[in-house]
């Protein structure tokens, strides 16, 4: 029998198993604006080239390792509800990690919330959209209050006395998280419409508003009720819907509800719990109870939906921007990984199967970005009536389709990273959980499809404007021309159906409209390689919604080079 002493054994060098080989390097300290060809082209094309300097600064900020780490912290050390202080006083506060406040402070400082309202000019909404998308690309949760603060302005303008107090605060580029900070001159806004029994059917709301005095627009009311969803409950003020009572007017009306009253005391705003959401972890969503809560009526009594509808339209556009931002992050991370990792003797990005998947993901991202920026330009003050009609219908169409494409797109990008993608240490796991909220927020698929039907019926000019827009690309492709003709036939058939039959066809028609819009915009604005591949893959006879099935004739390297 042979024995060995410890000195007889040759141990392997301890570092060998810890040597990291064939892993991608961190995607940090990059400029998310200058690297995004599609975004920079769109900013120039839609009259926002004057914003390039600030957008470049934002790109460097959000691409930094520091900002990315803050995004991770804000989503792993998540908001915590504090209903009482240590002495038993009801405070109804949500405590966030300081990283969240740093992120939202930067977004406000760069005007990602209300810069287009503060300085309206050609391209203002395009510049604001680009800023919003870059911040949302890295940390999407804070985008909720940023979006609602942008969207509240048209509703405030309907009540000039209220706007005089609150609009300057919403336009401010300062951010102070404490609700009752002395001399606070800024404000972040939220919105709370849905209730347990109604959801999207806000006319079923049971929250009651009793006049505290004379009643009517601009007057104080006392609100009592329960709101099922209230995002960003630490906002300074909210627009809410409630059933107005009294001589000042009755019916579902809109109210501005401040957290801090003019005398410095706290309004009754009882946060019952924070929602345990699938994603969107950094953004606290809650249930709230109102019990004699002071709110001021905004707009006409009984016209609450009309008062708040423009806010809804603006937040729906931001859902498109948010989904698009997520697609950009997904493509950027997937391509980065594939260009830094090898398998079977080749860099992953050079493997034909992977190249096809990456190019297809990039196609979807480019189509979403081009559409989002086109819609943003239609929001500017200088546009004509046809543009306003176009945006009414096109925003809903894009909200339906782009937001619905987001989750599958995020999943496919995640798969490009293999096992790494499925871990929470990499951002695409977080993105995969994040994307569905954009499809649900401000109207899920059926709600949006029905809204498209409503717009067609009530605003026929929007159909004509949409048709005129998509047909600007007619004649460039036989396949696209056939699809445009199909959309016209579908719209004509839809107009002749009874409401029940129209509902059954709504999703099919809205999808066709969305693809027509994206294909038309890409044909007019993007390189031929991109437009041809999109038309063939999304409209051609072999079309499929699966990624990585592009035609062998597609110029994959040209498409991927733009990613």
C-alpha positions as CSV (number, residue, x, y, z in Angstrom):
1,X,0.0,0.0,0.0
2,X,1.4,3.3,-1.1
3,X,0.8,6.5,1.0
4,X,1.3,10.1,0.0
5,X,2.3,12.9,2.2
6,X,0.8,16.4,1.6
7,X,4.1,17.5,0.1
8,X,3.9,14.8,-2.5
9,X,0.7,16.1,-4.1
10,X,1.0,18.7,-6.8
11,X,-1.9,21.1,-6.3
12,X,-3.3,23.0,-9.3
13,X,-2.7,26.7,-9.2
14,X,-5.5,28.2,-7.2
15,X,-6.3,30.9,-9.7
16,X,-7.0,28.5,-12.7
17,X,-10.7,27.9,-11.8
18,X,-11.2,31.6,-11.2
19,X,-9.9,32.9,-14.6
20,X,-12.8,34.4,-16.5
21,X,-12.8,33.4,-20.1
22,X,-15.3,34.1,-22.9
23,X,-17.6,36.4,-21.0
24,X,-18.7,39.7,-22.3
25,X,-17.3,42.8,-20.7
26,X,-19.7,45.2,-18.9
27,X,-21.7,47.4,-21.1
28,X,-21.0,50.6,-19.1
29,X,-19.7,54.1,-19.7
30,X,-21.2,54.2,-23.2
31,X,-23.3,57.0,-24.7
32,X,-26.8,55.8,-25.2
33,X,-27.6,58.7,-27.6
34,X,-24.6,58.8,-29.9
35,X,-24.6,55.0,-30.2
36,X,-28.3,54.8,-31.2
37,X,-28.3,55.5,-34.9
38,X,-32.0,55.3,-35.3
39,X,-32.7,57.7,-32.4
40,X,-30.2,60.3,-33.6
41,X,-31.5,60.1,-37.1
42,X,-35.1,60.6,-35.9
43,X,-34.2,63.6,-33.7
44,X,-32.6,65.3,-36.8
45,X,-35.5,64.3,-39.1
46,X,-38.2,65.7,-36.9
47,X,-36.8,69.1,-36.2
48,X,-35.2,68.5,-32.8
49,X,-31.5,68.8,-33.9
50,X,-31.2,71.8,-31.6
51,X,-31.5,69.4,-28.6
52,X,-28.5,67.3,-29.7
53,X,-26.2,68.7,-27.0
54,X,-28.4,68.0,-24.1
55,X,-29.4,64.6,-25.5
56,X,-25.7,63.7,-25.8
57,X,-25.2,64.6,-22.2
58,X,-28.2,62.4,-21.2
59,X,-26.8,59.6,-23.2
60,X,-23.5,59.7,-21.4
61,X,-25.2,60.0,-18.0
62,X,-27.6,57.0,-18.4
63,X,-24.9,54.9,-20.0
64,X,-22.5,55.4,-17.1
65,X,-21.7,52.6,-14.6
66,X,-22.9,54.8,-11.8
67,X,-26.4,55.4,-13.3
68,X,-26.7,51.7,-14.2
69,X,-25.9,50.8,-10.6
70,X,-28.5,53.2,-9.3
71,X,-31.0,51.5,-11.6
72,X,-30.1,48.2,-10.1
73,X,-30.4,49.5,-6.5
74,X,-33.7,51.1,-7.1
75,X,-35.1,47.8,-8.3
76,X,-33.6,45.5,-5.7
77,X,-34.0,47.6,-2.6
78,X,-37.6,48.3,-3.4
79,X,-40.0,50.9,-1.9
80,X,-41.4,50.3,1.6
81,X,-44.6,51.6,3.0
82,X,-44.5,53.5,6.3
83,X,-48.1,54.1,7.5
84,X,-47.1,55.4,10.9
85,X,-44.2,57.1,12.5
86,X,-42.5,55.8,15.7
87,X,-45.0,57.7,17.9
88,X,-48.1,56.4,16.2
89,X,-48.9,59.3,14.0
90,X,-50.4,58.4,10.6
91,X,-47.9,59.5,7.9
92,X,-48.7,57.4,4.8
93,X,-45.3,57.7,3.3
94,X,-43.3,55.4,1.0
95,X,-39.6,55.2,1.6
96,X,-37.4,54.7,-1.5
97,X,-33.8,53.9,-1.8
98,X,-31.8,57.2,-2.4
99,X,-30.8,55.8,-5.9
100,X,-34.4,56.2,-7.0
101,X,-34.4,59.9,-6.0
102,X,-31.1,60.4,-7.8
103,X,-32.6,58.9,-11.0
104,X,-35.8,60.9,-11.0
105,X,-34.0,64.1,-10.0
106,X,-31.7,63.7,-13.1
107,X,-34.7,63.0,-15.3
108,X,-36.5,66.2,-14.1
109,X,-33.3,68.3,-14.3
110,X,-33.0,67.3,-18.0
111,X,-36.6,68.0,-18.7
112,X,-37.7,64.4,-19.4
113,X,-41.0,65.4,-17.8
114,X,-42.3,68.7,-19.1
115,X,-39.6,70.3,-21.3
116,X,-42.0,70.4,-24.3
117,X,-44.5,72.4,-22.4
118,X,-42.0,74.7,-20.9
119,X,-40.4,75.6,-24.3
120,X,-42.9,74.7,-27.1
121,X,-41.4,74.8,-30.6
122,X,-41.0,72.5,-33.6
123,X,-39.5,69.3,-32.4
124,X,-40.0,70.0,-28.7
125,X,-41.9,66.8,-28.1
126,X,-39.4,64.8,-30.1
127,X,-36.5,66.1,-27.9
128,X,-38.6,65.3,-24.8
129,X,-39.4,61.8,-26.2
130,X,-35.7,61.1,-26.8
131,X,-34.8,62.2,-23.3
132,X,-37.6,60.2,-21.8
133,X,-36.7,57.0,-23.7
134,X,-33.1,57.1,-22.7
135,X,-33.9,57.4,-19.0
136,X,-36.5,54.7,-19.4
137,X,-34.1,52.5,-21.3
138,X,-32.0,52.1,-18.1
139,X,-34.5,52.5,-15.3
140,X,-38.2,52.4,-16.4
141,X,-40.0,52.5,-13.0
142,X,-39.4,56.3,-12.4
143,X,-40.9,57.0,-15.8
144,X,-44.4,56.6,-14.4
145,X,-44.5,59.8,-12.4
146,X,-42.3,61.5,-15.0
147,X,-44.9,60.6,-17.6
148,X,-47.9,61.7,-15.5
149,X,-46.3,65.0,-14.8
150,X,-46.0,65.6,-18.5
151,X,-49.5,64.4,-19.2
152,X,-51.3,66.5,-16.6
153,X,-50.7,69.9,-18.2
154,X,-53.6,69.8,-20.7
155,X,-56.0,68.9,-17.9
156,X,-54.7,71.7,-15.7
157,X,-55.1,74.2,-18.5
158,X,-58.8,73.5,-18.5
159,X,-59.0,75.2,-15.0
160,X,-56.9,78.4,-15.3
161,X,-57.1,79.2,-11.6
162,X,-55.8,75.8,-10.7
163,X,-53.2,75.9,-13.4
164,X,-51.9,79.2,-12.1
165,X,-50.9,77.5,-8.9
166,X,-49.7,74.1,-10.1
167,X,-48.4,74.4,-13.6
168,X,-45.3,76.4,-12.7
169,X,-44.5,73.7,-10.2
170,X,-44.9,71.0,-12.8
171,X,-42.7,72.8,-15.3
172,X,-39.9,73.2,-12.7
173,X,-36.6,71.3,-13.3
174,X,-36.0,70.9,-9.6
175,X,-37.0,67.8,-7.6
176,X,-37.6,67.7,-3.9
177,X,-38.8,64.3,-2.6
178,X,-40.1,65.5,0.8
179,X,-43.8,66.4,0.5
180,X,-43.7,69.2,3.0
181,X,-40.3,70.6,2.4
182,X,-40.2,74.4,3.3
183,X,-40.5,76.6,0.2
184,X,-40.9,73.7,-2.2
185,X,-41.5,75.1,-5.7
186,X,-41.7,71.9,-7.8
187,X,-44.3,69.2,-8.1
188,X,-44.6,65.6,-9.4
189,X,-48.0,64.5,-10.4
190,X,-49.9,61.2,-10.3
191,X,-53.2,59.9,-11.4
192,X,-55.7,57.5,-9.8
193,X,-58.9,56.5,-11.7
194,X,-59.5,52.8,-11.3
195,X,-61.5,51.2,-8.5
196,X,-62.1,47.6,-7.4
197,X,-65.5,47.2,-9.1
198,X,-64.7,49.0,-12.3
199,X,-61.2,48.8,-13.6
200,X,-61.2,50.4,-17.1
201,X,-64.9,51.1,-16.7
202,X,-64.3,54.3,-14.8
203,X,-67.9,55.3,-15.1
204,X,-68.6,52.6,-12.5
205,X,-66.6,54.6,-9.9
206,X,-68.3,54.9,-6.5
207,X,-65.9,57.5,-4.9
208,X,-68.1,60.4,-3.8
209,X,-67.2,64.1,-3.9
210,X,-69.3,66.4,-1.7
211,X,-68.9,70.2,-2.1
212,X,-67.2,71.9,0.9
213,X,-68.9,75.2,-0.1
214,X,-70.4,76.6,-3.3
215,X,-69.3,73.7,-5.5
216,X,-68.5,73.7,-9.2
217,X,-65.2,74.2,-11.2
218,X,-62.4,75.4,-9.1
219,X,-64.2,74.8,-5.8
220,X,-63.2,72.5,-3.0
221,X,-64.9,69.1,-2.4
222,X,-64.5,66.4,0.2
223,X,-63.8,63.0,-1.4
224,X,-64.6,59.6,0.1
225,X,-63.8,56.3,-1.6
226,X,-61.2,53.6,-2.4
227,X,-58.9,53.6,-5.4
228,X,-57.6,50.2,-6.5
229,X,-54.5,51.5,-8.3
230,X,-52.6,54.7,-7.5
231,X,-49.1,54.8,-8.9
232,X,-46.4,56.9,-7.4
233,X,-48.3,57.7,-4.2
234,X,-45.5,60.1,-3.0
235,X,-46.4,62.5,-5.8
236,X,-47.3,66.0,-4.8
237,X,-50.7,66.0,-6.4
238,X,-53.1,63.7,-8.3
239,X,-55.9,63.8,-10.7
240,X,-58.7,61.6,-9.6
241,X,-62.3,60.8,-10.7
242,X,-65.3,60.9,-8.4
243,X,-69.0,61.2,-8.5
244,X,-69.8,64.9,-7.7
245,X,-72.8,65.7,-5.6
246,X,-74.6,69.0,-4.8
247,X,-75.8,72.1,-6.5
248,X,-72.5,72.8,-8.2
249,X,-73.1,70.0,-10.6
250,X,-73.4,66.2,-10.5
251,X,-71.8,63.2,-12.2
252,X,-68.4,61.8,-12.7
253,X,-66.0,64.7,-12.4
254,X,-62.2,65.3,-12.2
255,X,-60.5,66.6,-9.1
256,X,-57.0,67.7,-8.2
257,X,-56.0,66.1,-4.9
258,X,-52.9,67.6,-3.2
259,X,-50.9,65.7,-0.6
260,X,-50.2,68.9,1.3
261,X,-53.0,71.4,1.9
262,X,-52.4,75.2,1.5
263,X,-52.1,75.6,5.3
264,X,-49.2,73.1,5.4
265,X,-51.2,70.2,6.9
266,X,-51.4,66.8,5.3
267,X,-54.4,65.9,3.3
268,X,-56.2,62.6,4.2
269,X,-54.5,60.1,1.9
270,X,-54.4,56.7,3.4
271,X,-52.1,54.3,1.6
272,X,-53.6,50.8,2.3
273,X,-50.8,48.7,0.8
274,X,-48.3,48.6,-2.0
275,X,-49.0,46.4,-4.9
276,X,-46.8,43.3,-5.2
277,X,-46.2,43.6,-8.9
278,X,-44.6,41.3,-11.5
279,X,-42.1,44.0,-12.4
280,X,-41.9,47.8,-12.3
281,X,-40.4,47.3,-8.8
282,X,-38.8,50.7,-8.3
283,X,-42.2,52.4,-8.8
284,X,-44.5,52.1,-5.8
285,X,-48.1,51.4,-6.9
286,X,-50.7,51.3,-4.2
287,X,-54.3,51.2,-3.0
288,X,-55.5,54.3,-1.3
289,X,-58.5,55.3,0.8
290,X,-59.9,58.8,0.7
291,X,-62.0,59.9,3.7
292,X,-63.0,63.5,3.6
293,X,-60.0,64.2,1.4
294,X,-59.9,67.7,0.0
295,X,-59.9,68.0,-3.8
296,X,-60.6,70.9,-6.2
297,X,-62.8,70.3,-9.2
298,X,-61.0,70.6,-12.5
299,X,-63.1,71.1,-15.6
300,X,-66.9,70.9,-15.9
301,X,-69.0,68.9,-13.5
302,X,-70.0,65.6,-14.9
303,X,-67.3,65.8,-17.6
304,X,-64.5,64.1,-15.7
305,X,-63.6,61.7,-18.5
306,X,-63.5,64.5,-21.0
307,X,-61.3,66.5,-18.6
308,X,-58.8,63.7,-18.1
309,X,-58.8,62.2,-21.6
310,X,-55.9,64.2,-22.9
311,X,-53.8,63.1,-19.9
312,X,-54.7,59.5,-20.9
313,X,-53.7,60.1,-24.5
314,X,-50.3,61.5,-23.4
315,X,-49.6,58.7,-21.1
316,X,-50.5,56.2,-23.8
317,X,-47.9,57.8,-26.0
318,X,-45.4,57.4,-23.2
319,X,-46.3,53.7,-23.0
320,X,-45.2,53.5,-26.6
321,X,-42.0,55.4,-25.7
322,X,-41.4,53.1,-22.7
323,X,-41.9,49.9,-24.7
324,X,-39.6,51.3,-27.4
325,X,-37.0,52.2,-24.8
326,X,-37.2,48.6,-23.6
327,X,-36.7,47.2,-27.1
328,X,-33.6,49.4,-27.5
329,X,-32.2,48.1,-24.2
330,X,-32.9,44.6,-25.2
331,X,-31.2,44.9,-28.6
332,X,-28.2,46.8,-27.2
333,X,-27.6,44.2,-24.5
334,X,-28.1,41.2,-26.8
335,X,-25.9,42.5,-29.5
336,X,-23.2,43.5,-27.0
337,X,-23.2,40.0,-25.5
338,X,-23.1,38.4,-28.9
339,X,-20.2,40.5,-30.1
340,X,-18.1,39.6,-27.0
341,X,-18.7,35.9,-26.7
342,X,-17.6,33.0,-28.9
343,X,-19.0,29.5,-29.5
344,X,-17.9,26.8,-31.9
345,X,-15.0,28.8,-33.1
346,X,-16.8,32.0,-34.0
347,X,-18.0,35.2,-32.3
348,X,-21.7,34.6,-31.6
349,X,-22.8,37.6,-33.6
350,X,-21.1,36.1,-36.7
351,X,-23.0,32.8,-36.4
352,X,-25.7,32.9,-39.1
353,X,-28.5,31.8,-36.8
354,X,-27.7,34.3,-34.1
355,X,-27.1,37.1,-36.7
356,X,-30.6,36.5,-38.0
357,X,-32.2,36.7,-34.5
358,X,-30.3,39.9,-33.6
359,X,-31.1,41.6,-36.9
360,X,-34.8,40.7,-36.5
361,X,-34.8,42.1,-33.0
362,X,-33.1,45.3,-34.3
363,X,-35.8,45.5,-37.0
364,X,-38.5,45.5,-34.4
365,X,-36.7,48.1,-32.3
366,X,-36.1,50.4,-35.3
367,X,-39.8,50.1,-36.4
368,X,-40.9,51.1,-32.9
369,X,-38.4,54.0,-32.6
370,X,-39.3,55.5,-36.0
371,X,-43.0,55.2,-35.1
372,X,-42.6,56.7,-31.6
373,X,-40.7,59.7,-32.8
374,X,-43.2,60.3,-35.6
375,X,-46.0,60.3,-33.1
376,X,-44.1,62.7,-30.8
377,X,-43.6,65.2,-33.6
378,X,-47.4,65.1,-34.2
379,X,-47.8,66.4,-30.6
380,X,-46.0,69.7,-31.2
381,X,-47.9,73.0,-31.2
382,X,-47.1,73.9,-34.8
383,X,-48.9,70.9,-36.4
384,X,-52.1,71.3,-38.4
385,X,-55.5,69.8,-37.9
386,X,-54.7,66.7,-40.0
387,X,-51.8,66.0,-37.8
388,X,-54.0,66.2,-34.7
389,X,-56.5,63.8,-36.3
390,X,-53.6,61.5,-37.3
391,X,-52.2,61.3,-33.8
392,X,-55.6,60.6,-32.2
393,X,-55.9,57.3,-34.1
394,X,-52.2,56.5,-34.6
395,X,-51.3,56.8,-30.9
396,X,-54.0,54.2,-30.0
397,X,-52.9,51.9,-32.8
398,X,-49.2,52.1,-31.9
399,X,-50.0,51.7,-28.2
400,X,-51.9,48.4,-29.0
401,X,-49.2,46.9,-31.2
402,X,-45.8,48.2,-29.9
403,X,-46.6,47.5,-26.3
404,X,-47.9,44.1,-27.1
405,X,-44.7,43.3,-29.0
406,X,-42.5,44.3,-26.0
407,X,-42.7,41.2,-23.8
408,X,-41.9,38.7,-26.6
409,X,-39.1,40.9,-27.9
410,X,-37.6,41.1,-24.4
411,X,-37.8,37.4,-24.0
412,X,-36.0,36.7,-27.3
413,X,-33.3,39.1,-26.4
414,X,-32.9,37.5,-23.0
415,X,-32.5,34.1,-24.7
416,X,-29.5,35.5,-26.7
417,X,-27.6,35.8,-23.4
418,X,-28.4,32.2,-22.5
419,X,-28.3,31.4,-18.8
420,X,-26.9,34.8,-18.0
421,X,-30.0,36.5,-19.4
422,X,-32.2,34.5,-17.0
423,X,-30.4,35.8,-13.9
424,X,-31.3,39.0,-12.1
425,X,-27.7,40.1,-12.2
426,X,-28.2,41.1,-15.9
427,X,-30.7,43.8,-16.9
428,X,-32.7,41.7,-19.4
429,X,-34.4,39.6,-16.7
430,X,-35.7,42.9,-15.2
431,X,-36.7,44.1,-18.6
432,X,-38.6,41.0,-19.4
433,X,-40.7,41.5,-16.2
434,X,-41.1,45.2,-17.0
435,X,-42.4,45.2,-20.5
436,X,-45.9,43.8,-19.8
437,X,-46.8,46.9,-17.7
438,X,-46.8,49.1,-20.8
439,X,-49.4,46.9,-22.4
440,X,-51.6,47.0,-19.3
441,X,-51.1,50.6,-18.2
442,X,-53.6,53.1,-19.6
443,X,-55.7,50.4,-21.4
444,X,-54.9,46.7,-22.1
445,X,-55.3,45.2,-25.6
446,X,-59.1,45.0,-25.7
447,X,-59.6,48.5,-24.2
448,X,-57.3,50.0,-26.8
449,X,-58.8,48.1,-29.7
450,X,-62.2,49.3,-28.7
451,X,-60.9,52.9,-28.4
452,X,-59.7,52.6,-32.0
453,X,-63.2,51.6,-33.0
454,X,-64.6,54.6,-31.0
455,X,-62.3,57.0,-32.7
456,X,-63.2,55.7,-36.1
457,X,-66.9,56.3,-35.4
458,X,-66.7,59.6,-33.6
459,X,-63.8,61.2,-35.4
460,X,-63.9,59.9,-39.0
461,X,-61.3,62.6,-40.0
462,X,-58.8,60.5,-38.0
463,X,-59.3,57.6,-40.4
464,X,-58.7,59.8,-43.4
465,X,-55.6,61.3,-41.8
466,X,-54.2,57.8,-40.9
467,X,-54.9,56.6,-44.4
468,X,-53.2,59.6,-46.0
469,X,-50.1,59.0,-43.8
470,X,-49.6,55.3,-44.5
471,X,-50.2,55.8,-48.2
472,X,-47.3,58.2,-48.5
473,X,-45.2,55.1,-49.1
474,X,-47.5,53.7,-51.8
475,X,-45.7,52.6,-54.9
476,X,-42.4,51.6,-53.2
477,X,-43.2,47.9,-52.8
478,X,-45.8,45.5,-54.3
479,X,-46.1,43.7,-51.0
480,X,-46.6,46.9,-49.1
481,X,-49.2,48.2,-51.6
482,X,-51.1,45.0,-51.3
483,X,-51.2,45.4,-47.5
484,X,-52.3,49.0,-47.7
485,X,-55.1,47.9,-50.0
486,X,-56.0,45.2,-47.5
487,X,-56.1,47.8,-44.6
488,X,-58.5,50.0,-46.7
489,X,-60.8,47.0,-47.3
490,X,-60.7,46.1,-43.6
491,X,-61.6,49.6,-42.5
492,X,-64.4,49.8,-45.0
493,X,-65.8,46.4,-43.9
494,X,-65.5,47.4,-40.2
495,X,-67.6,50.5,-40.8
496,X,-70.5,48.4,-42.0
497,X,-70.6,45.9,-39.1
498,X,-72.8,46.1,-36.0
499,X,-70.9,46.8,-32.7
500,X,-70.6,43.2,-31.6
501,X,-69.3,42.0,-34.9
502,X,-66.9,45.0,-35.1
503,X,-65.4,44.0,-31.7
504,X,-64.6,40.6,-32.9
505,X,-62.6,42.1,-35.8
506,X,-61.0,44.9,-33.9
507,X,-57.7,43.3,-33.0
508,X,-57.1,42.0,-36.5
509,X,-57.7,45.4,-38.0
510,X,-55.6,47.3,-35.5
511,X,-52.7,44.9,-36.0
512,X,-52.9,45.5,-39.8
513,X,-53.0,49.2,-39.3
514,X,-50.0,49.2,-37.0
515,X,-47.9,47.2,-39.4
516,X,-49.0,49.4,-42.3
517,X,-47.9,52.5,-40.3
518,X,-44.5,51.0,-39.3
519,X,-43.8,49.7,-42.8
520,X,-44.7,53.0,-44.4
521,X,-42.5,54.9,-42.0
522,X,-39.5,52.6,-42.5
523,X,-39.9,52.7,-46.2
524,X,-39.8,56.5,-46.2
525,X,-37.2,57.1,-43.5
526,X,-34.9,54.0,-43.1
527,X,-32.3,52.4,-45.4
528,X,-33.7,50.1,-48.1
529,X,-32.2,47.1,-46.4
530,X,-34.2,47.8,-43.3
531,X,-37.5,48.6,-45.0
532,X,-37.3,45.6,-47.4
533,X,-36.6,43.2,-44.6
534,X,-39.4,44.5,-42.5
535,X,-42.0,44.4,-45.3
536,X,-41.0,40.9,-46.3
537,X,-40.9,39.6,-42.7
538,X,-44.0,41.3,-41.4
539,X,-46.2,41.6,-44.4
540,X,-45.0,39.0,-46.9
541,X,-46.5,35.6,-47.7
542,X,-44.1,33.8,-45.3
543,X,-44.6,36.3,-42.5
544,X,-44.4,35.1,-38.9
545,X,-44.3,36.7,-35.5
546,X,-41.3,34.6,-34.5
547,X,-37.9,36.3,-34.5
548,X,-34.9,34.9,-36.4
549,X,-36.9,33.9,-39.5
550,X,-35.8,36.7,-41.9
551,X,-35.5,35.9,-45.6
552,X,-32.1,34.6,-46.7
553,X,-32.0,37.6,-49.1
554,X,-32.2,40.1,-46.2
555,X,-29.0,42.2,-45.7
556,X,-28.5,41.2,-42.0
557,X,-25.2,43.0,-41.6
558,X,-26.7,46.3,-42.8
559,X,-29.6,46.0,-40.4
560,X,-27.4,44.9,-37.5
561,X,-24.9,47.6,-38.2
562,X,-27.5,50.2,-37.1
563,X,-27.9,48.5,-33.7
